[in-house]
Amino acid sequence: MSSVHQSIIERPLPHSAESERAILGAIILDNNLVNQATKLLRPDDFYQRAHQLVFRAMIALSERGSEINPILLGEELRREGWLEQAGGVAFISELAYGLPHFTKLTSYAEIVREKSALRRLVHLGDELVARALEEDGDPFTTAAWAANKLAEKVKAVGAVVHVVRMSDVEPEDVRWLWYPYIPLGKLTILEGDPGLGKSWLTCALAAAVTCGRKLPGGEPLAPSNVLMLSAEDGLGDTLRPRLDAVGADVARVFALPEPIMFDAGGLLKLEAAIHEHSPALVIVDPLFAYTSGKVDIHRANECRAISAPLAAIAERCECALVAVRHLSKSRGGGHALNAGIGSIDFAAAARSVLLAGKDPDDETKRAVVQTKNNLATLGPALGYKLEDGQFWWTGESDLTAGRILAAATDEEGRSALNEAVEFLRAALSNGERGMKEVQADARSASISGASLRRAREHLRIKMRRCGPIGQPQQFYWSLPANDDAQARPVDAQKMAVEHHLVSGNGKGTYTKKLLDDVQGAVPEHDQGRIEHHPTVEENYFPVGMTIEEYARLYAEQEQATRGEV
């Protein structure tokens, strides 16, 4: 037996003990929730045998119109002969210990149901393995049996989906903590680079909420509590001094001093703390400090396992939940909603996304720019400044998301381009080399294809080809005779907009615009046949070539550089 197979066998079946306990405990605290639970779950959806038996007893008491409490559950289980298997009355009493009062069980029921579906698939896999090991059956028959069984499992999962009639849904107005930036009962994301004042911003929000002040453009607030989860700033040496500096009522600010993970157990703790202190605002700074190392924040399905429960908690507890995250190195290619670390699903789950940043031409000019709002029109950018250990709002700003993202993008573009330029100089310092060989070395040095292309243009690398026109070509690179690029400064922004016009329709093709460009660069009296081109070194392309042949060759050259041929 392989070690992988053995490790799979030894792993426990999928389940969430915390979610199962939350559902049973919530029903003990509020008997009306049993109707929600029975619409979404069956007793065998619970993994632990004790939880299955307790849920069966709850259903039996509910059907008789009886109260559901630990004593009556114990009596019901004793009558059925299940009390000992269920752990006794003490076990039942502990189910509700330390739990908040829930109004909805949907999120926890979905977790339990999904784990149950996964266990059924595991059991189906066991059956399939057993049938295959018999060796005397028709493999096609076995495969057909497995497909039918799998379809049944899928139907079984879908059969418990809770559906509501829209006529039964009461219309509600959106409530706001700060219109139009932070809605109540929803998830908001605040993102930006480190060191630009995101934590100061959250402290300023906390001060306004706890003291009942107006936020810029907003209405006066009723003084309310704030719950803060701060993983990067010390409570005593950083967070408390900043709260004092912005004038927060620190008696209304609560913090979780111990780290938690946003798994099922950690989310229960978070919701319990919210129920205990009733904050109008919950701040998580930064979001990914509370995700397990097992979570791949770039995978949409794993992100939804965090963002969806957080959004559900905000809705159930009717509070505003603001999650802080840093920007990625790529800045989403300049697209604001792609700029944050992790999957775009985090931005998709949020109803509002705020971007904090600075002007690339004036580092003292900072602002919060709203880049997404699903519930109202986008609010104007709001300026702020940090000065002498103080935070100040400075009114509406003309700073845009594009300007904020351009600052970091230009700096990183220059850095990447400089690295690629130095690589090319070193790679070609001893003379001509094959293009593909150089590209392979660049990949090994973690230099992107885009940076390498821009460096080639900056250095004015000579390219020589071998092979007849129309046939597969071999290309060779070398430094120009006088490397005047040594003294020329790198302008990443200029080079980013300079591009060669090559058709993307297929290999060996070129556009009419490319042909026009080539013809425009050749003296009028040489339009028929090219004897010399001012931007191409002598003897590096055959003389006597037609304009069409040169355009085709130029297209092949550029496509080869991009690795397309």
N, C-alpha and C positions, 0 to 999 in steps of 0.2 A: 504494500500500500504506500502511495507517495505521501510525502510530508504535507503537501497541499491538501490532499484528500483527507488526511487524518485531522488537519487543523479545521477543515470544514465540518467534519463529524463532531468535533469537540466543541464547536461554537454553540451557544444557546440559540434557541429559535427567536425570531424577531418578536419583541414585545416592549411595552412601556409601562412598567409597574407604577410610575408616578402618575401617568394619565389615568390608568385604571382606578387608582386610589382617589384621585381628584373627583372622578365621576361619582363613585359610591359615596364619598364623604359629602359632596355637594348635595346629593339627594337626601342624606340624613339631615343636613342643615335646612334644606328647603324641599319638602316632599313634592312640590309641584313640578320639580325638574325631572321626576321619573317619567313623565309623559314625553319630554324631549328625548330622554335616553332610550326609551323603548321604541321610538320611531327610527332611531339611528342604529341601534345595536341589538344583538342577540346575546344570550348568556355565553355561548361558546366563542364569541368574539373576544372575551377576556382570556388572557393566558393563564393566570394563576387560578388553580382549582378553587381556592377559597373565595376569590373574587367572583367566579362563575356562580358559586352556590349562594353568595350574598345577593347577587343581582337577581337570581331566580326567586329568592325569598322576598325581595323588594317588589317584584312583579306580582307575586301571589298576594301580598298585603295590599297593594294598590288595587288589584282587581276586586278585592273584598271591601274596598273603601276604608281600609284601616290606616291608622297613622304608621309612619315608618320611622322607628327609632331603634336604638341598640337592643333594648329589652324585648320589644315585640319581634324584632328580627331573630334574636336568640331563641325565643319560644317557637317561632315558625321553623327554624332550622332544627331544633330539638325534636319537634313533631315529625319532621321528615327523616330524622336520623342523620342529619348532616352537620350538626353543631360542632362536633369534634374535628371533622374535616375542614370546617370553615375557620378553625382557630379559636373558637369560644367567644363569649361575650366581650372579653377584654380586647380581642383583636378587632371586633366590630366597632367598639367604642373608639379605638384609636384611629379609625379611618377618617374621622372628621377633625381630628386634633390639629390645630394650627392652620386650618384651611380658611380662606376668605369666603364670603358669601357670593356665589356666582349667580348671574341672571341667565347665562347661556352656557351650554355644554358643548356646543358645536365643534369648537377647535379640538378639545380633548377627545371627543367621540370620533372625529376624523382620524386622529392619531391611532386610537385603539383599533378602528376598523381597517386602516391601512396595514397595521402590523398583523392583524388577523388574516387579511388577504395574502400577505407574504408567507405566512405559515401554511396556508392552504396550498400555495404554489410549491413550497418545500415538500409537503407530503405528496403532492402530485409527482414531483421529481423522484421521490423515493419509489413510488409505484412504477414509474417508467423504468428506472434502473432495474427493479426486480423483474419486470417483464423482459427487458432486454437480456438479462443474465440467464434467462431460461434457455435461450439459444435455439429452441425448437419452433419458435413462432416466425411468421412472415414479418420482416422488418417494416414493410409498407403498412400492414395491418396494425402493427404496434404504433407506428407514427400517426396513422389516422385516429387510433384510439386516443393518443395523447392530445392531438389537435382538438378533438371533440370535448375531452375533459377540460382542456384549457379554456375553450369557449364557455363551458359551463361555469368555470371559476370566475371568468370575467363578468358573466351575467349576474352571478351571485354578488359580486362586489357592487355592480351597478344597481342591484335591486334594493339596496338600503339607502340610496341617495335621497336626502330630504328635499322635497319640492314644495314650494309655497305658491299659492294663487296670488297674483299681483293685486287683485281686488281686496285681499286680506291685509295688504301692507299699507300702513298709515303713512301718508307723505309727511316728511319732516323738513324743516329749514336747517341749513348748515349753520352750526354755531362756531364762533371764532374766538380764539384767545387774542389774536392780533390780526385784524383784517387788513389785506387779503393774504397775509404771509403764513400764519400758523393757525390751522383749524383745530377745533376741539374734537376729540374722538377719532383723530386720524394720525397717521405717521407723516412727519416732516423730516427731510434730510437737510442738514447744514454741512456744506463741504468747502474745502479750500486747502491750500498748502500749509504746512506747519509754520508757526511763527508769525502768522498774519492776524492773530487776534480772535480765533474762533472760540477759545475758552473764555476770553473776555466778553465776547458777544453773549455766550450762554449765561455768564454771571450778570450781565446787564438785563437780560430777559428775566432772570430770577429776581433781581431787584425790583423790576417793574411789577411782577406778579405778586410778590410778597408784600409790597408797600401800596399796591393799588394805584400805581402811576400810569400815565398815558405813555404808550410807545409811539414813535413817530407816525403820524397820520392815523392813529388808532383812537379808540374811545377809552375813557377811564376804566380801570379794572377794579373788581372787588378784591380786597386783599385775600390771597389764597396761599396754600402750601405748595412747595416745590420739592420734588425728589430728584437727587442728582447721583448718577453713577459715573465716577471719575476714575479711570484706570491709569492715567498718565500724570495727573497732578496730585501732589500730596494734600490731604485734607487740611493739615495744620499749617504747613509752610507756604502753600500756594492758594488753595481754594478759599480758605477763610479770609486771608488778607485781601484777596480780590473782591470777595463779597462785601467786605467792610468798605473797600475803596469805592464801590459803586452804590453804597448806601442800602444794601439789602437788609431786610428784617431777618436776621439769621435764626431767630427762634422759629421761623416758618420754613426753614430750609432743612431738609433731611437728606442724609447720604448713606449709602450702603458701604460700611467700612471693610467688608470682606468681599473678595472677588467671587463672581458667579459666572457660570457659562450659560448661554442661551440654549440649553437642551431642555427636555421636558421638565426636569427637576428645577433647573434654574429659572425657567419661565414661571413656574408655580411660585417660587420665592419672590420673584419680581411682582407678580400680581398680588400676592399676599401683602407685600409692603405697600403697594398702592392702595389696597383696601384699608389698611390700617391707618394710613396718614392722609388719605383723600387729597392728593395733590392735583392742582389744575394743570401743572406742567411737570413732565418727566424728561430729564435730560440724560442721554447715554453718550459719554465722551471718552474715547471714540468707540464706534459700534463694533469694529472688528477685534477689539480687545476682549470682547465678551463672547466670541465665537470659538468653538473648539478647534484645535489643530487638525482634527479629522475632517472639518468642513472645508471644501474647496469653494472659496468665495467667487470664483470665476465660472462655476457651473450653475446654470439657472435653477435646476431642480433643488440643489442644496441651498441656494440663496433663499428660495421661496419657503423652505423649512424654517427660516429665521424671520424673514420679513412678514410673512402671512400671520404667524402667531403674535408678533409685536403689534401689527395693525389691529388684530382682533382684540388684544388686551386694551389698546387705546380706545376702541369702540365700546367694549364692555364697561370699562371704568370711566368713560366719558371724560378723558383727560387728553391733553395735547402731548404727544410723544415726539421729541426732537432727537434724532440720532445724528451724531457728528461723524464724518469720515474724511479721510485725506484724498487728495487727487492722485491719479495714476501718473506714471512717468510720461505716457503718451498724450495725456490730456484729451483722450478721446479723439485725437486728430483735429482738435478745435471744436468738436461737437460737444456742447455743454452737458447734455444728458449722458454722454459716454465718458465724461472726464473723471468721474470718481473711481476709486479702487473697487474692484470686484465687478460682478455681473451688472448689466443694465437693469436687471430685475429688481434691484434695490430701488432705483429711481422710479421704476414702473409701479412698485407697491406704494410709494409715497404719493400723497395727494399734492404736496408742495415741495419744491426743491429750491434751496437757497445757496448761492455761490458767494463766498467771501474772498476778496482778493484786492490787489493793488494795481495802480496804473503803471504800465511799463516805462513811462517817461517821467513819473513822479511817484517815488516809493512812499511818500507821505500821504498820498491820495488813496484812500481805501474806501470800499463800499461793499454792501450786500446787494446782490443782484438776484432777483427771482427768475429762475430758468424754467420752472414748470409750475402750473397751477391748474388742477382739474376741476376746481370748484368755483373759480371766479376769474376775472381778467388779471393778467400779470400786474403786480404792483410796481411802482417806480423804484429805481435803484436808490438806496439810502446810504449816504456817506457816514463814516465814523473815523475817529482818530484815537491813537494811544499816545499819551503825552504825560511824562512825569508820573508814571504809575497810575494813571487815570484813564478811563474810557469816556469818550464823548461822541454823541450823535452830531453830525454836521449838516443834516438836511438832505434834500434830494440831490442826487449825483448824476452826472452824464456818463459815468463809467459803465461799460457794457461787458457782458460775458466774453465776447470776442477779444476785447482788450485785455481782460484779466488772463485769459488762457494764452494769448499771444506772448505775454511777457515770459512765461516759463518755456513755451514752445521754442521761441527764438533762442533763448539761452541754451537749451538742451540741443537744439539743432546745430548751433555753432560748435558746441562741445563734441557732438558726434561727428560733424564734418571735419573738424581739426584732427580728430583721431584717425579718420579714414584717410585724410591727406598725408599724415605722417606714415601711415601703414603703406600707402602706395609708393611714396618716395623710397622707403626702405626696401619694399618688395622688388622695385625695378632699378635699384641703385647699381646692380651689376650688369644691367643690360636688358634686352628684350626677353619677355617671357610669355608663355601661352596664357590667353585670357582666362580660360577655364581653370587653369592651375592657380592663377592669382585669385579668382573668385572663391575657390575652395579654401585657400589660405585665409581669405577675409572672413568666411563663415566660421572657420576655426577660431578666429580672433574676435568673434561676436560682433562683427561689423555688418550692418544691414546692407542689403542690396541697394536701397535708396541712397544711403550715405556714400557707398562706393561709387555710384554713378555720379553723384554731385562732386565727389573728390576728383574723379576722372575729368570732369568738365573744368573744374577749377585749375587743375594741373595741365590741362590741354594735352592729355596723353595722346601719343601717336598710335594709330591702329593700323596694322598691316594684315592683309588677308592672303590666304593661300587657297587655290582651287579655282576652277573655271566658274564664270558667272552662271547662275542657275543650278549649280551643284552645291552640296553641303560644303560649308566654308570652315576653315581654321583661321582663328583670329589671334594676333599677337600684339601685346602692348609694350610700349617703351616710353621713357621720359623724353620730352622735347630736348633738342640740342642745348638750348639755353633755358634752364628752368626758372623763368621769370616769375613763376607763381610763388617762389620762395619769399619774395618781398611783398606779394599782394595780400591784403587782409581778406579773410574769409567773411563773406556776407551771406549767411544762411538764408535770410529772408529773400534776398534777390535771387539766389540760386534755386530756391524752392519754386519760384514762379517761372524760371527758365526751363523749357522742356522741348524735346524734339517731337515733331509731328510724325508719328508712325501709326499706321492703321492697326486697330486691334482685331480686325476681322480674320486674321489667319497669318500663317507664316509666308514670308516672301511677297507680301502685298504692301502697297503704299497708297497714300491718299493724293487727291488732286492738289490739296493745299501744300503737301510736301513738295510736289513737283513744281508748284508756283514758287515756293521758297527757294528751291535749288536754282530755278531759272532766274529769279530775281538777283541771286548772288553772283551770276556769271555775266561778264561783259556782253553787251548786245551783239557784237560782231562774232562772238564765240558760241551763240545759242545753238548752232547746229551740232557741233561736236566739242567736247571739253578737252582743251590742251593743257590747261592749268587752272587750278582753283585756289584762290587766295587763302582759304582756311585749311587746306590739306597739304601736308608735306609732299615735296617732289618725290616721285617714284613709289609712293605708298598706295596709289591707285593707278591703274593703267591709263595711259593717255589714249585719246581717240575714242573715248566712251561717249555714247549718246546721253542726252539728258535723262531719258527714261531709264537707261541702264544704270546711270549714276544714282537716280532716286531709288531704284530697286535695291541697289547695293547698300545705299545709306540705310534703308529700312531694315535690310538683313543684318547690317552691322549693329543697329540699335536693338533689334530683337535679340540678337546673340548676346549683347551686353546684359540684357535682362534675363537671360537664360531661357528664352522662348524657342530657340532653334538648336 
